[in-house]
Amino acid sequence: MQEEFNGLKALILKDNPSAYYVWCFAHQLQLALVAVAKNHEDIAMMFFVTNNVVNVVGASSKRRDILRSKHAAKVVEALNVEELASGQGLNQETNLKRPGDIRWG
């Protein structure tokens, strides 16, 4: 399976040299963030608090709905004062993403 995937990646890169393999970049970014968090207590605490907020808000439909409505109001306000651009493919995120498994080593 891995060989087939690598073959597909090679075909895409051959057809379009400016294509970028996103999963690898995301994995490299995660590893870099983990390395920074290991060395800086404030950054590690920020990730810990962010993870807890996502878990608390994500565990309740009512909390999620409140967060969505407040966020929607802020987006409308930002659009009205032209702080935020609107268009196809922009501002489409509608839910909280759980953090991936973090390898603290």
Wavefront OBJ file of the C-alpha trace (Angstrom):
o trace
v 0.000 0.000 0.000
v 2.809 2.415 0.882
v 4.465 1.850 -2.490
v 1.180 2.609 -4.284
v 0.806 5.829 -2.294
v 4.391 6.864 -3.054
v 3.731 6.143 -6.729
v 0.661 8.384 -6.685
v 2.632 11.127 -4.950
v 5.366 10.844 -7.590
v 2.805 11.082 -10.409
v 1.231 14.187 -8.871
v 4.628 15.831 -8.346
v 5.640 14.967 -11.916
v 2.436 16.503 -13.279
v 2.571 19.540 -10.984
v 6.031 20.321 -9.513
v 4.598 23.016 -7.231
v 2.384 20.477 -5.400
v 3.223 20.038 -1.731
v 2.719 16.939 0.406
v 0.589 18.397 3.215
v 0.508 15.474 5.654
v 4.267 15.445 5.930
v 4.349 19.199 6.529
v 1.654 18.910 9.209
v 3.593 16.106 10.890
v 6.824 18.129 10.771
v 4.990 21.140 12.220
v 3.573 19.017 15.039
v 7.029 17.651 15.872
v 8.482 21.180 15.878
v 5.722 22.422 18.193
v 6.260 19.501 20.559
v 10.014 20.210 20.640
v 9.379 23.887 21.432
v 6.793 23.021 24.084
v 9.257 20.685 25.802
v 11.724 23.541 26.252
v 9.296 26.352 27.112
v 6.933 25.887 30.030
v 4.643 28.770 28.982
v 4.073 27.251 25.536
v 3.430 23.809 27.026
v 0.894 25.398 29.403
v -0.805 27.181 26.480
v -1.261 23.856 24.658
v -2.527 22.227 27.869
v -5.106 24.988 28.443
v -6.152 24.990 24.769
v -6.657 21.223 24.880
v -8.786 21.548 28.023
v -10.927 24.307 26.479
v -11.538 22.196 23.362
v -12.490 19.204 25.526
v -14.846 21.201 27.780
v -16.569 23.091 24.956
v -16.660 20.074 22.654
v -18.257 17.843 25.295
v -21.480 19.868 25.390
v -23.774 20.626 22.456
v -25.130 23.648 24.314
v -21.624 25.083 24.860
v -20.741 24.401 21.233
v -23.883 26.206 20.048
v -23.122 29.204 22.290
v -19.554 29.352 20.967
v -20.763 29.101 17.347
v -23.336 31.873 17.779
v -20.826 34.203 19.464
v -18.248 33.448 16.779
v -20.808 34.034 14.009
v -21.685 37.423 15.522
v -17.988 38.381 15.611
v -17.518 37.268 12.000
v -20.512 39.339 10.863
v -19.159 42.351 12.762
v -15.686 41.896 11.228
v -17.203 41.588 7.745
v -19.215 44.782 8.280
v -16.123 46.817 9.199
v -14.087 45.076 6.458
v -11.584 43.517 8.867
v -12.299 40.124 7.330
v -12.448 39.096 3.678
v -15.205 36.850 2.435
v -15.202 34.574 -0.569
v -15.176 31.015 -1.785
v -13.008 28.815 0.419
v -12.645 31.426 3.174
v -14.070 31.302 6.703
v -15.507 27.813 6.226
v -14.457 26.211 9.522
v -17.534 25.314 11.569
v -16.341 23.018 14.337
v -13.591 22.507 16.882
v -10.866 20.075 15.934
v -9.426 17.867 18.601
v -5.657 17.959 18.865
v -3.862 14.959 17.421
v -1.950 12.509 19.514
v 1.004 14.421 20.880
v 4.247 12.528 21.212
v 5.860 14.044 24.282
v 8.629 11.469 24.043
l 1 2 3 4 5 6 7 8 9 10 11 12 13 14 15 16 17 18 19 20 21 22 23 24 25 26 27 28 29 30 31 32 33 34 35 36 37 38 39 40 41 42 43 44 45 46 47 48 49 50 51 52 53 54 55 56 57 58 59 60 61 62 63 64 65 66 67 68 69 70 71 72 73 74 75 76 77 78 79 80 81 82 83 84 85 86 87 88 89 90 91 92 93 94 95 96 97 98 99 100 101 102 103 104 105
